[in-house]
Amino acid sequence: MRIDTLAANAGPGSPPAELAACALFAVLHGAATGELPPFVWTLDLPQERLLALIGEHLPGTLTATPLSALHYATLRQQVPRDFRDLLALLLDARAPAVPPAAAERVARTLAAACFGSRHLWQDLGFSGRGDVSRLLAAYFPALRRANVHDLKWKRFLFAELSARRGKAELFPPNCARCDDFPNCFPGRSRPGAGKT
């Protein structure tokens, strides 16, 4: 996939649909530039569906050159279980008024951004954490309301995933290496700390 044009910009106060388009652009751009893992390029969709999605929701903003079938299949094989489980978690919380296709697009975008090395709002191309809150409130309000302790969104989503699996808290990928780990996980040791 090759990004030919860059242009999506949603700022504070943007409607949820604009935030969703900005996030989709940022995630695909992040995958194309290496900011996000290579599997993100696929959003775990068949290539035809991905290209149709780009054409429909990012016309004139992002142009994708199809990959060979083998290359694309290799990328899809790299999709981790956590991505698919996050996708299911988000879709289970879809607002009834949100069309299923729109919820799926936003859920795939959010789940993909959770595998970035920056804060979720940054990998979504947003200006701050509040934009993530507004996107979740519009598309997945039950999850927005469930974050009663105001956890960072990536941490919260992985905590919900852990609870769903009945396991100890999962740490989002790359969080242990982040300088902000003590702020996002106060009083917690970094995963792997002290192991030899």
Backbone as ProteinMPNN parsed JSONL, in Angstrom:
{"seq_chain_A": "MRIDTLAANAGPGSPPAELAACALFAVLHGAATGELPPFVWTLDLPQERLLALIGEHLPGTLTATPLSALHYATLRQQVPRDFRDLLALLLDARAPAVPPAAAERVARTLAAACFGSRHLWQDLGFSGRGDVSRLLAAYFPALRRANVHDLKWKRFLFAELSARRGKAELFPPNCARCDDFPNCFPGRSRPGAGKT", "coords_chain_A": {"N_chain_A": [[0.852, -1.166, 0.0], [0.551, 2.202, -0.793], [0.848, 5.493, 0.209], [-0.399, 8.259, -1.323], [-1.384, 10.828, -1.059], [-1.718, 13.191, 1.553], [-3.974, 14.28, 3.893], [-6.019, 14.661, 6.274], [-7.889, 16.128, 8.728], [-9.105, 16.53, 11.734], [-10.27, 18.462, 14.322], [-10.502, 19.648, 17.787], [-13.822, 19.459, 18.92], [-14.88, 18.536, 16.57], [-17.391, 16.803, 14.649], [-18.494, 13.418, 15.428], [-18.382, 11.749, 13.085], [-16.455, 13.014, 11.516], [-14.268, 12.786, 13.21], [-14.023, 10.006, 13.13], [-13.297, 9.598, 10.441], [-10.867, 10.986, 10.37], [-9.419, 9.418, 12.162], [-9.357, 6.938, 10.824], [-7.846, 7.639, 8.571], [-5.431, 8.415, 9.869], [-4.612, 6.014, 11.086], [-4.244, 4.255, 8.884], [-2.335, 5.713, 7.492], [-0.339, 5.726, 9.448], [0.305, 3.009, 9.467], [1.338, 2.756, 6.892], [3.615, 4.315, 7.028], [5.154, 3.111, 8.918], [4.736, 3.723, 11.559], [2.844, 2.293, 12.878], [2.218, -1.229, 13.425], [2.865, -3.522, 10.682], [0.643, -5.261, 10.068], [-1.568, -3.7, 10.498], [-2.141, -2.34, 8.184], [-4.02, -3.816, 6.86], [-6.345, -3.834, 8.363], [-7.454, -6.161, 9.083], [-9.141, -7.005, 7.044], [-10.429, -8.378, 3.962], [-8.553, -7.592, 1.025], [-9.993, -6.357, -1.069], [-12.248, -5.327, 0.226], [-11.002, -3.525, 1.954], [-9.861, -1.662, 0.136], [-12.206, -0.694, -1.033], [-13.377, 0.491, 1.207], [-11.517, 2.544, 1.741], [-11.809, 4.03, -0.629], [-14.472, 4.847, -0.334], [-14.602, 6.228, 2.145], [-12.389, 7.865, 2.402], [-12.061, 9.538, 0.109], [-9.997, 11.022, -2.321], [-8.198, 11.713, -0.39], [-6.511, 9.712, 0.493], [-4.688, 7.416, -1.294], [-4.515, 4.125, -2.222], [-2.354, 1.675, -3.362], [-2.913, -1.492, -4.617], [-1.666, -4.413, -2.96], [0.344, -7.327, -3.674], [-1.342, -10.478, -3.782], [-0.132, -12.436, -2.203], [1.587, -10.949, -0.503], [-0.3, -9.395, 0.863], [-1.808, -11.399, 2.118], [0.144, -12.418, 3.809], [0.506, -10.263, 5.557], [-2.024, -10.225, 6.79], [-1.918, -12.612, 8.168], [-0.41, -11.909, 10.308], [-2.017, -10.629, 12.082], [-2.821, -10.113, 15.394], [-4.371, -12.105, 18.009], [-5.402, -10.482, 20.024], [-6.184, -8.176, 18.641], [-8.463, -9.025, 17.211], [-10.075, -9.763, 19.338], [-10.362, -7.329, 20.689], [-11.77, -5.969, 18.735], [-14.192, -7.438, 18.754], [-15.017, -6.852, 21.388], [-15.472, -4.077, 21.216], [-17.479, -3.995, 19.21], [-19.541, -5.343, 20.48], [-20.429, -3.392, 22.141], [-21.707, -1.536, 20.615], [-23.568, 1.362, 19.821], [-27.086, 1.325, 19.542], [-28.231, 3.019, 17.6], [-26.246, 3.44, 15.772], [-25.186, 2.595, 12.567], [-24.369, -0.779, 11.693], [-22.17, -1.154, 9.866], [-20.75, 1.264, 10.04], [-20.044, 1.24, 12.74], [-18.412, -1.023, 12.739], [-16.274, -0.184, 11.097], [-15.184, 1.928, 12.632], [-14.566, 0.517, 14.956], [-12.609, -1.294, 14.028], [-10.642, 0.545, 13.368], [-10.064, 1.757, 15.869], [-9.214, -0.533, 17.337], [-6.948, -1.249, 15.856], [-5.308, 1.009, 16.253], [-4.657, 0.666, 18.901], [-2.39, -0.856, 18.927], [-0.244, 0.702, 18.512], [2.742, 2.611, 19.342], [2.461, 4.923, 20.7], [0.383, 7.195, 22.66], [-3.105, 6.384, 22.583], [-4.792, 8.378, 21.503], [-2.953, 9.834, 20.024], [-2.072, 8.011, 18.04], [-4.429, 7.819, 16.699], [-4.556, 10.2, 15.449], [-5.604, 12.41, 16.725], [-6.234, 15.483, 18.584], [-6.192, 15.306, 21.291], [-6.928, 13.412, 24.308], [-9.612, 13.698, 24.894], [-10.946, 13.634, 22.442], [-10.948, 10.919, 21.825], [-12.637, 10.033, 23.825], [-15.038, 11.271, 23.024], [-15.473, 10.014, 20.551], [-15.814, 7.339, 21.361], [-18.084, 7.695, 22.999], [-19.992, 8.322, 21.086], [-20.078, 6.096, 19.336], [-19.689, 3.729, 20.817], [-21.084, 3.76, 23.436], [-21.542, 2.356, 25.864], [-19.065, 1.382, 26.636], [-17.743, 3.794, 26.978], [-19.108, 4.839, 29.185], [-18.459, 2.898, 31.05], [-15.882, 3.36, 31.879], [-15.277, 4.267, 34.606], [-13.244, 4.957, 36.32], [-11.702, 6.656, 34.946], [-9.52, 5.737, 33.385], [-6.647, 5.695, 31.205], [-7.403, 5.434, 27.763], [-6.41, 3.296, 26.123], [-5.343, 1.586, 28.027], [-7.682, 1.067, 29.481], [-9.293, -0.305, 27.566], [-7.787, -2.641, 27.177], [-7.885, -3.602, 29.776], [-10.603, -4.18, 29.992], [-10.721, -6.183, 28.103], [-9.129, -8.088, 29.359], [-10.746, -8.649, 31.6], [-12.932, -9.764, 30.317], [-11.817, -12.095, 29.386], [-11.269, -13.259, 31.77], [-8.811, -13.074, 33.033], [-5.604, -12.009, 34.413], [-4.674, -8.524, 34.375], [-4.089, -7.401, 31.138], [-1.354, -5.918, 29.493], [-1.241, -3.216, 27.291], [0.24, -3.482, 24.03], [3.54, -2.297, 23.7], [3.353, -0.392, 25.754], [4.942, -0.789, 28.024], [7.408, 0.148, 27.314], [7.139, 2.84, 27.143], [7.725, 6.22, 28.114], [5.76, 7.401, 29.633], [4.664, 5.419, 31.168], [4.577, 5.239, 34.087], [2.646, 7.208, 34.608], [0.34, 6.314, 33.347], [-0.019, 3.84, 34.486], [-0.063, 4.001, 37.462], [1.887, 3.179, 40.296], [2.414, 0.614, 39.435], [4.575, -2.004, 38.342], [6.691, -2.151, 35.503], [5.891, -4.458, 32.931], [7.798, -7.407, 32.856], [9.868, -6.272, 34.243], [12.623, -6.731, 36.332], [13.04, -9.317, 35.584], [15.38, -11.785, 34.587]], "CA_chain_A": [[0.0, 0.0, 0.0], [1.341, 3.409, -0.889], [0.048, 6.682, 0.481], [-0.033, 9.275, -2.295], [-1.788, 12.158, -0.62], [-1.991, 13.284, 2.987], [-4.815, 15.421, 4.237], [-7.255, 14.554, 7.045], [-7.603, 16.921, 9.909], [-10.241, 16.82, 12.607], [-9.785, 19.101, 15.537], [-11.423, 19.619, 18.919], [-15.179, 19.859, 18.59], [-15.333, 17.946, 15.307], [-18.43, 15.782, 14.814], [-17.949, 12.055, 15.483], [-18.067, 11.199, 11.758], [-15.164, 13.588, 11.107], [-13.251, 12.129, 14.04], [-13.852, 8.645, 12.618], [-12.541, 9.682, 9.187], [-9.502, 11.364, 10.742], [-8.785, 8.253, 12.786], [-9.098, 5.955, 9.774], [-6.703, 8.15, 7.809], [-4.217, 8.377, 10.696], [-4.205, 4.622, 11.3], [-3.699, 3.726, 7.636], [-1.088, 6.447, 7.249], [0.633, 5.206, 10.412], [0.76, 1.694, 8.998], [2.135, 2.945, 5.679], [4.889, 4.962, 7.352], [5.874, 2.333, 9.92], [4.393, 4.149, 12.921], [2.024, 1.205, 13.415], [2.673, -2.522, 12.889], [2.45, -3.774, 9.292], [-0.677, -5.895, 9.919], [-2.591, -2.659, 10.567], [-2.483, -1.952, 6.81], [-5.154, -4.615, 6.388], [-7.489, -3.748, 9.284], [-7.956, -7.538, 9.075], [-10.192, -7.102, 6.026], [-9.957, -8.755, 2.629], [-8.018, -6.398, 0.363], [-11.04, -5.693, -1.85], [-13.063, -4.539, 1.17], [-10.193, -2.404, 2.433], [-9.769, -0.665, -0.931], [-13.535, -0.083, -1.147], [-13.542, 1.34, 2.386], [-10.7, 3.741, 1.514], [-12.454, 4.803, -1.682], [-15.73, 5.42, 0.14], [-14.504, 7.107, 3.318], [-11.249, 8.78, 2.3], [-11.855, 9.873, -1.303], [-9.126, 12.158, -2.573], [-7.305, 11.951, 0.741], [-5.546, 8.629, 0.6], [-4.761, 6.496, -2.421], [-3.815, 2.883, -1.888], [-2.018, 0.777, -4.462], [-3.079, -2.869, -4.12], [-0.505, -5.271, -2.743], [0.178, -8.664, -4.245], [-2.172, -11.334, -2.931], [0.736, -13.107, -1.236], [2.02, -9.967, 0.498], [-1.456, -9.042, 1.685], [-2.124, -12.566, 2.96], [1.186, -12.485, 4.843], [0.181, -9.236, 6.555], [-3.206, -10.65, 7.552], [-1.526, -13.698, 9.07], [0.245, -11.297, 11.464], [-3.017, -10.0, 12.953], [-2.847, -10.833, 16.673], [-5.665, -12.452, 18.616], [-5.907, -9.334, 20.779], [-6.883, -7.274, 17.722], [-9.804, -9.566, 16.941], [-10.849, -9.726, 20.583], [-10.727, -5.925, 20.909], [-12.82, -5.686, 17.759], [-15.436, -8.018, 19.281], [-15.372, -6.071, 22.573], [-16.038, -2.814, 20.759], [-18.736, -4.22, 18.493], [-20.566, -5.728, 21.457], [-20.874, -2.173, 22.819], [-22.202, -0.607, 19.587], [-24.808, 2.09, 20.075], [-28.124, 0.81, 18.642], [-28.514, 3.95, 16.504], [-25.11, 3.473, 14.843], [-25.243, 1.501, 11.59], [-23.324, -1.781, 11.935], [-20.969, -0.95, 9.039], [-20.003, 2.391, 10.607], [-19.453, 0.771, 13.997], [-17.312, -1.937, 12.431], [-15.15, 0.617, 10.595], [-14.577, 2.64, 13.759], [-13.997, -0.494, 15.859], [-11.353, -1.765, 13.436], [-9.685, 1.643, 13.473], [-9.654, 1.856, 17.276], [-8.447, -1.726, 17.709], [-5.638, -1.159, 15.201], [-4.509, 2.053, 16.907], [-4.202, 0.159, 20.206], [-1.111, -1.548, 18.771], [0.792, 1.701, 18.291], [3.675, 2.834, 20.447], [2.153, 6.204, 21.338], [-0.938, 7.21, 23.284], [-4.148, 6.044, 21.623], [-5.246, 9.579, 20.806], [-1.936, 10.23, 19.056], [-2.112, 7.097, 16.897], [-5.679, 8.091, 15.983], [-4.432, 11.497, 14.796], [-6.433, 13.376, 17.436], [-5.527, 16.543, 19.297], [-6.136, 14.991, 22.712], [-7.666, 12.257, 24.814], [-11.041, 13.995, 24.848], [-11.499, 13.207, 21.158], [-11.21, 9.477, 21.943], [-13.844, 9.929, 24.655], [-16.205, 11.642, 22.212], [-15.687, 8.96, 19.557], [-16.391, 6.192, 22.072], [-19.438, 8.05, 23.438], [-20.887, 8.313, 19.929], [-20.178, 4.788, 18.679], [-19.661, 2.621, 21.791], [-21.329, 4.487, 24.685], [-21.452, 1.511, 27.061], [-17.653, 1.373, 27.042], [-17.413, 5.142, 27.48], [-19.668, 4.949, 30.542], [-17.835, 1.911, 31.936], [-14.57, 3.827, 32.334], [-15.613, 5.092, 35.768], [-12.016, 5.402, 36.99], [-11.028, 7.549, 34.002], [-8.242, 5.177, 32.946], [-6.257, 6.004, 29.833], [-8.284, 4.603, 26.947], [-5.791, 2.041, 25.69], [-5.289, 0.734, 29.217], [-9.045, 0.649, 29.792], [-9.75, -1.321, 26.612], [-7.108, -3.903, 27.468], [-8.409, -4.086, 31.058], [-11.896, -4.791, 29.674], [-10.417, -7.436, 27.414], [-8.669, -9.013, 30.404], [-11.914, -9.061, 32.383], [-13.736, -10.637, 29.457], [-11.127, -13.387, 29.327], [-11.118, -13.783, 33.121], [-7.374, -13.187, 33.293], [-4.941, -10.841, 34.985], [-4.662, -7.385, 33.46], [-3.195, -7.378, 29.98], [-0.75, -4.618, 29.217], [-1.257, -2.938, 25.858], [1.553, -3.588, 23.396], [4.445, -1.14, 23.681], [3.222, 0.51, 26.902], [6.04, -0.979, 28.977], [8.577, 0.912, 26.856], [6.787, 4.259, 27.071], [8.151, 7.058, 29.238], [4.586, 7.755, 30.429], [4.133, 4.235, 31.85], [4.189, 5.514, 35.48], [1.434, 8.035, 34.645], [-0.802, 5.505, 32.905], [-0.128, 2.679, 35.382], [0.552, 4.422, 38.72], [2.157, 2.158, 41.302], [2.622, -0.693, 38.81], [5.888, -2.268, 37.75], [6.65, -2.439, 34.071], [5.934, -5.895, 32.653], [9.144, -7.897, 32.569], [10.868, -5.641, 35.103], [13.201, -7.617, 37.33], [13.311, -10.644, 35.023], [16.719, -11.9, 34.011]], "C_chain_A": [[0.898, 1.229, 0.0], [0.414, 4.59, -0.639], [0.512, 7.77, -0.473], [-0.333, 10.682, -1.796], [-2.086, 12.135, 0.868], [-2.869, 14.492, 3.234], [-5.912, 15.11, 5.203], [-6.98, 15.305, 8.318], [-8.881, 17.218, 10.655], [-9.678, 17.416, 13.884], [-10.794, 18.991, 16.653], [-12.798, 20.131, 18.489], [-15.698, 19.305, 17.277], [-16.434, 16.93, 15.578], [-17.815, 14.381, 14.803], [-17.591, 11.47, 14.117], [-16.742, 11.746, 11.241], [-14.028, 12.99, 11.926], [-12.968, 10.724, 13.514], [-13.034, 8.647, 11.332], [-11.087, 10.046, 9.456], [-8.755, 10.167, 11.301], [-8.444, 7.194, 11.747], [-7.884, 6.374, 8.951], [-5.413, 7.989, 8.607], [-3.703, 6.956, 10.88], [-3.598, 4.039, 10.024], [-2.387, 4.419, 7.269], [0.006, 5.951, 8.19], [1.169, 3.846, 10.012], [1.68, 1.845, 7.794], [3.512, 3.529, 5.975], [5.685, 4.222, 8.417], [5.63, 2.767, 11.351], [3.57, 3.085, 13.646], [2.499, -0.103, 12.785], [2.129, -2.776, 11.479], [1.061, -4.39, 9.14], [-1.803, -4.876, 9.89], [-3.025, -2.225, 9.163], [-3.733, -2.653, 6.322], [-6.443, -4.361, 7.161], [-8.176, -5.104, 9.419], [-9.182, -7.688, 8.176], [-9.612, -7.721, 4.758], [-9.549, -7.48, 1.88], [-9.086, -5.64, -0.435], [-11.91, -4.818, -0.953], [-12.295, -3.336, 1.681], [-10.129, -1.303, 1.378], [-11.108, 0.035, -1.138], [-13.784, 0.881, 0.01], [-12.76, 2.64, 2.213], [-11.359, 4.627, 0.461], [-13.719, 5.502, -1.219], [-15.53, 6.473, 1.218], [-13.334, 8.078, 3.288], [-11.009, 9.184, 0.844], [-10.984, 11.117, -1.457], [-8.137, 12.454, -1.469], [-6.185, 10.939, 0.78], [-5.758, 7.708, -0.596], [-3.929, 5.276, -2.086], [-3.587, 2.07, -3.154], [-2.149, -0.647, -3.941], [-1.745, -3.602, -3.982], [-0.725, -6.587, -3.473], [-0.643, -9.496, -3.261], [-1.337, -12.006, -1.853], [1.173, -12.153, -0.132], [0.867, -9.62, 1.443], [-1.824, -10.181, 2.631], [-1.114, -12.706, 4.092], [0.91, -11.462, 5.941], [-1.012, -9.664, 7.404], [-2.888, -11.785, 8.509], [-0.872, -13.155, 10.34], [-0.747, -10.662, 12.439], [-3.086, -10.786, 14.257], [-4.266, -11.104, 17.169], [-6.253, -11.249, 19.347], [-6.634, -8.338, 19.881], [-8.315, -7.758, 17.516], [-10.68, -9.536, 18.187], [-11.247, -8.298, 20.949], [-11.853, -5.52, 19.964], [-14.168, -6.208, 18.263], [-15.93, -7.243, 20.501], [-16.058, -4.769, 22.169], [-17.396, -3.031, 20.089], [-19.865, -4.647, 19.418], [-21.143, -4.511, 22.18], [-21.441, -1.141, 21.84], [-23.506, 0.051, 20.021], [-25.862, 1.61, 19.084], [-28.393, 1.712, 17.437], [-27.398, 4.003, 15.458], [-25.234, 2.306, 13.864], [-24.095, 0.512, 11.812], [-22.048, -1.563, 11.123], [-20.116, 0.195, 9.582], [-19.322, 1.974, 11.902], [-18.275, -0.153, 13.728], [-16.079, -1.174, 11.955], [-14.421, 1.315, 11.747], [-13.929, 1.651, 14.727], [-12.672, -1.023, 15.318], [-10.264, -0.705, 13.562], [-9.161, 1.763, 14.897], [-8.79, 0.67, 17.691], [-7.052, -1.674, 17.105], [-4.739, -0.145, 15.895], [-3.99, 1.606, 18.268], [-2.852, -0.545, 20.122], [0.027, -0.587, 18.448], [1.653, 1.896, 19.519], [3.426, 4.154, 21.165], [0.824, 6.092, 22.078], [-1.986, 6.967, 22.201], [-4.582, 7.273, 20.829], [-4.23, 10.033, 19.762], [-1.967, 9.326, 17.827], [-3.415, 7.21, 16.108], [-5.641, 9.441, 15.267], [-5.242, 12.594, 15.458], [-5.578, 14.413, 18.157], [-5.441, 16.274, 20.795], [-7.029, 13.815, 23.061], [-9.182, 12.453, 24.755], [-11.7, 13.581, 23.544], [-11.799, 11.708, 21.161], [-12.49, 9.273, 22.75], [-15.093, 10.233, 23.838], [-16.516, 10.585, 21.152], [-16.328, 7.734, 20.204], [-17.821, 6.486, 22.516], [-20.431, 7.968, 22.282], [-21.122, 6.91, 19.376], [-20.325, 3.621, 19.661], [-19.902, 3.177, 23.195], [-21.227, 3.637, 25.943], [-20.01, 1.438, 27.551], [-17.246, 2.732, 27.596], [-17.899, 5.283, 28.922], [-18.96, 4.021, 31.524], [-16.486, 2.362, 32.48], [-14.74, 4.793, 33.513], [-14.381, 5.599, 36.511], [-11.161, 6.28, 36.085], [-9.623, 7.056, 33.635], [-7.921, 5.694, 31.554], [-6.97, 4.998, 28.938], [-7.664, 3.296, 26.511], [-5.725, 1.074, 26.867], [-6.682, 0.194, 29.537], [-9.517, -0.464, 28.854], [-9.074, -2.662, 26.861], [-7.541, -4.471, 28.82], [-9.769, -4.762, 30.847], [-11.703, -6.133, 28.969], [-9.949, -8.494, 28.403], [-9.845, -9.547, 31.209], [-12.781, -10.031, 31.583], [-13.127, -12.038, 29.38], [-10.979, -14.025, 30.702], [-9.668, -13.97, 33.511], [-6.853, -11.924, 33.944], [-4.854, -9.752, 33.917], [-3.624, -7.541, 32.36], [-2.603, -5.984, 29.857], [-0.812, -4.385, 27.713], [0.147, -3.066, 25.272], [2.287, -2.25, 23.453], [4.346, -0.229, 24.894], [4.405, 0.393, 27.863], [7.269, -0.168, 28.597], [8.345, 2.416, 26.883], [7.249, 5.009, 28.318], [6.988, 7.429, 30.154], [3.995, 6.574, 31.188], [3.735, 4.542, 33.296], [2.921, 6.367, 35.602], [0.188, 7.23, 34.283], [-1.077, 4.335, 33.843], [0.506, 3.031, 36.73], [0.71, 3.265, 39.699], [2.404, 0.772, 40.743], [4.046, -0.8, 38.289], [5.707, -2.538, 36.268], [6.669, -3.945, 33.865], [7.355, -6.309, 32.28], [10.216, -7.275, 33.434], [11.343, -6.637, 36.146], [13.475, -9.011, 36.828], [14.711, -10.655, 34.44], [16.745, -12.946, 32.938]], "O_chain_A": [[1.895, 1.277, 0.721], [-0.673, 4.671, -1.21], [1.677, 8.167, -0.446], [0.406, 11.62, -2.094], [-2.644, 11.165, 1.381], [-2.536, 15.604, 2.825], [-6.992, 15.425, 4.704], [-5.925, 15.126, 8.926], [-9.659, 18.078, 10.24], [-8.709, 16.905, 14.445], [-11.822, 18.33, 16.508], [-12.902, 21.128, 17.775], [-16.839, 19.573, 16.903], [-16.423, 16.265, 16.615], [-16.741, 14.178, 14.237], [-16.591, 10.762, 14.001], [-15.985, 11.022, 10.595], [-12.95, 12.719, 11.396], [-11.814, 10.299, 13.457], [-12.169, 7.791, 11.149], [-10.179, 9.484, 8.845], [-7.598, 9.93, 10.956], [-7.358, 6.615, 11.784], [-7.004, 5.561, 8.668], [-4.416, 7.487, 8.087], [-2.496, 6.719, 10.837], [-2.55, 3.396, 10.077], [-1.448, 3.78, 6.794], [1.151, 5.774, 7.773], [2.353, 3.561, 10.195], [2.686, 1.144, 7.687], [4.47, 3.263, 5.248], [6.777, 4.657, 8.784], [6.253, 2.235, 12.271], [3.598, 2.991, 14.873], [3.118, -0.085, 11.721], [1.05, -2.294, 11.132], [0.362, -4.077, 8.176], [-2.868, -5.137, 9.331], [-4.16, -1.786, 8.978], [-4.436, -2.134, 5.456], [-7.528, -4.649, 6.656], [-9.337, -5.183, 9.819], [-10.13, -8.402, 8.504], [-8.413, -7.595, 4.51], [-10.137, -6.419, 2.085], [-9.076, -4.41, -0.466], [-12.268, -3.701, -1.326], [-12.857, -2.251, 1.828], [-10.325, -0.13, 1.698], [-11.139, 1.239, -1.394], [-14.339, 1.962, -0.186], [-13.277, 3.718, 2.505], [-11.453, 5.841, 0.641], [-14.013, 6.615, -1.654], [-16.209, 7.5, 1.215], [-13.297, 9.021, 4.078], [-9.866, 9.175, 0.389], [-11.211, 12.133, -0.801], [-7.315, 13.361, -1.602], [-5.038, 11.279, 1.07], [-6.878, 7.277, -0.869], [-2.764, 5.396, -1.708], [-4.517, 1.812, -3.918], [-1.551, -0.98, -2.918], [-0.829, -3.425, -4.786], [-1.851, -6.919, -3.845], [-0.633, -9.242, -2.057], [-1.782, -12.134, -0.713], [1.134, -12.508, 1.046], [1.039, -9.561, 2.66], [-2.117, -9.952, 3.805], [-1.478, -13.073, 5.209], [1.063, -11.765, 7.124], [-0.999, -9.479, 8.621], [-3.524, -11.908, 9.556], [-0.788, -13.864, 11.342], [-0.351, -10.206, 13.511], [-3.375, -11.982, 14.246], [-5.22, -10.422, 16.794], [-7.461, -11.019, 19.296], [-7.604, -7.716, 20.315], [-9.263, -6.981, 17.635], [-11.887, -9.309, 18.098], [-12.344, -8.074, 21.461], [-12.778, -4.809, 20.357], [-15.171, -5.496, 18.203], [-17.129, -7.002, 20.635], [-17.099, -4.409, 22.718], [-18.354, -2.316, 20.382], [-21.028, -4.339, 19.158], [-22.223, -4.59, 22.764], [-21.632, 0.017, 22.213], [-24.421, -0.607, 20.519], [-25.569, 1.496, 17.894], [-28.745, 1.22, 16.365], [-27.592, 4.554, 14.375], [-25.37, 1.156, 14.283], [-22.97, 0.926, 12.091], [-20.95, -1.766, 11.643], [-18.888, 0.104, 9.583], [-18.162, 2.313, 12.138], [-17.254, -0.075, 14.412], [-14.961, -1.484, 12.366], [-13.193, 1.291, 11.821], [-12.853, 1.924, 15.259], [-11.715, -1.182, 16.075], [-9.105, -1.022, 13.832], [-7.953, 1.859, 15.111], [-7.751, 0.85, 18.326], [-6.075, -2.02, 17.771], [-3.552, -0.399, 16.104], [-2.977, 2.124, 18.738], [-2.231, -0.804, 21.153], [1.138, -1.02, 18.144], [1.334, 1.408, 20.603], [4.112, 4.468, 22.137], [0.215, 5.023, 22.117], [-1.773, 7.308, 21.038], [-4.724, 7.204, 19.609], [-4.615, 10.565, 18.721], [-1.897, 9.812, 16.698], [-3.493, 6.746, 14.971], [-6.584, 9.792, 14.557], [-5.541, 13.607, 14.826], [-4.369, 14.245, 18.318], [-4.689, 16.949, 21.497], [-7.777, 13.3, 22.229], [-9.937, 11.494, 24.588], [-12.876, 13.216, 23.529], [-12.786, 11.27, 20.571], [-13.326, 8.44, 22.4], [-16.095, 9.526, 23.949], [-17.681, 10.293, 20.885], [-17.271, 7.16, 19.66], [-18.685, 5.614, 22.421], [-21.584, 7.586, 22.481], [-22.242, 6.573, 18.99], [-21.009, 2.64, 19.366], [-19.027, 3.08, 24.054], [-20.856, 4.153, 26.996], [-19.765, 1.434, 28.758], [-16.495, 2.814, 28.567], [-17.174, 5.79, 29.778], [-18.873, 4.333, 32.712], [-15.997, 1.791, 33.455], [-14.394, 5.972, 33.427], [-14.47, 6.575, 37.256], [-10.023, 6.607, 36.425], [-8.671, 7.833, 33.579], [-8.819, 6.087, 30.809], [-7.124, 3.836, 29.313], [-8.341, 2.268, 26.53], [-6.017, -0.113, 26.722], [-6.844, -0.991, 29.828], [-10.081, -1.459, 29.31], [-9.717, -3.707, 26.766], [-7.564, -5.689, 28.998], [-10.051, -5.795, 31.454], [-12.436, -7.09, 29.216], [-10.328, -9.661, 28.298], [-9.934, -10.746, 31.471], [-13.299, -11.006, 32.128], [-13.844, -13.036, 29.318], [-10.608, -15.194, 30.805], [-9.327, -14.907, 34.232], [-7.545, -10.91, 34.024], [-4.948, -10.023, 32.72], [-2.444, -7.779, 32.619], [-3.287, -4.988, 30.093], [-0.467, -5.278, 26.939], [1.133, -2.785, 25.953], [1.681, -1.195, 23.267], [5.196, 0.648, 25.053], [4.819, 1.391, 28.454], [8.084, 0.169, 29.456], [9.28, 3.186, 26.664], [7.171, 4.494, 29.433], [7.202, 7.739, 31.326], [2.932, 6.707, 31.794], [2.647, 4.144, 33.711], [2.199, 6.259, 36.593], [-0.885, 7.442, 34.848], [-2.217, 3.891, 33.981], [1.509, 2.427, 37.11], [-0.212, 2.475, 39.902], [2.59, -0.169, 41.515], [4.641, 0.185, 37.852], [4.691, -3.087, 35.841], [7.4, -4.646, 34.564], [8.023, -5.642, 31.49], [11.37, -7.699, 33.376], [10.529, -7.314, 36.774], [14.071, -9.82, 37.539], [15.172, -9.665, 33.871], [17.791, -13.186, 32.336]]}, "name": "protein", "num_of_chains": 1, "seq": "MRIDTLAANAGPGSPPAELAACALFAVLHGAATGELPPFVWTLDLPQERLLALIGEHLPGTLTATPLSALHYATLRQQVPRDFRDLLALLLDARAPAVPPAAAERVARTLAAACFGSRHLWQDLGFSGRGDVSRLLAAYFPALRRANVHDLKWKRFLFAELSARRGKAELFPPNCARCDDFPNCFPGRSRPGAGKT"}
